[in-house]
């Protein structure tokens, strides 16, 4: 079954202090508490240098994974082109294996807001230390990602002078979430099925989603990439008042974002106010929101963020993913994610993906399945994602996928939204 809420919430593990003191064991405690509070994932920065001392993310995430059983562990993010591919593959393989499939890999070329946020740029000593020209970052990123795709699933790959390198044990390919906002970055996100911008506002995400849809149609990939967004968050206990300072112009220039985008970006204030922003991100098309906390009191921030997430979920539709058919058979195959608004209203079926992703005939068949499952109940149903197999897509399987998704969403809602 798919998720029963319309957005997942992840949190960054605590950063070190500027002096790098007093934080030993904090990542383990934070990962455990994040799991107890119901967060979907915990994240560690993947950069060698930054504004504060940086620990190796693989070691940090391995500790977090060993201390938990459910919460996912994510790189936020790896600068892919500066890593030797064979060593990186073994690290990812080991973490995916030991976490029992809970790994999420944020991946970046090193030229986006992710790198700027962590103190990286073309002038960073990381590039010279790795012996990789900054100008080759896109080409090398694509090459490394393709090699990783083979190595992680134990398919022999050509790496350097090794013509048939194969790693064991075989693991499932973890989701690769692609950072960056250039056309090259977005094409890469379409190819890998997930986009992971840093410091993005809801309005900005909504605008870029139309670009992603066009790029996907051009490439023949008709599934909309999943969207995760990382944003800063400073939360306040109810009743606390604080004046919000506008972002400094120097900060905006450094990150390459404008004032309007910056002011609409943070998830801040009381849990009630933060919940409103979470809902705004979800309705803009964000599947996962990852919060980072500059405050040193991560325990209080986690508690308040969990309150905000719960308040947001009460306002968000129930989300369900359903599959019909089988790609290995001749009857067709379809997979869809639908959002079912919780409150009865006038009936509406919204193909928010557009006909470039889900053409009119398949959308009509999907709606027929939705109507069958609703059995006359007036609800708004929105298509969030759709996987359209060029050979096996047909109207029957889309009708069945729509029926299953809404049937399961209704059942989950009546059960209190539990999986």
Secondary structure, 3 states (H helix, E strand, C coil): CCCCCCCEEEEECCCCCCCCCCCCCHHHHHHHHHHHCCCCEEEEEECCCCCCCCCCHHHHHHHHHHCCCCCEEEEEEEEHHHCCHHHHHHHHHHHHHHCCCCEEEEEECCCCHHHHHCCCCCCCHHHHHHCCCHHHHHHHHHHHHHHHHHHHCCCCEEECCEEEECCCCCCCCCEEEECCCCHHHHHHHHHHCEEEEECCCHHHHHHHHHHHHHHHHHHCCCCCCEEEEEEECCEECCCCCCCCCCCCHHHHHHHCCCHHHHHCCCCCEEHHHHHHHHHHHHHCCCCEEEEECCCCCHHHHHHHHHHHHHHHHHHCCEEEEEEEECCCCCCCEEEEEEEECCCCCCCEEECCCCCCCCCHHHHHHHHHHHHHHHCCCCCEEEEEEEEECCCCCCHHHHHHHHHHHHHHHHHHHHCCCCC
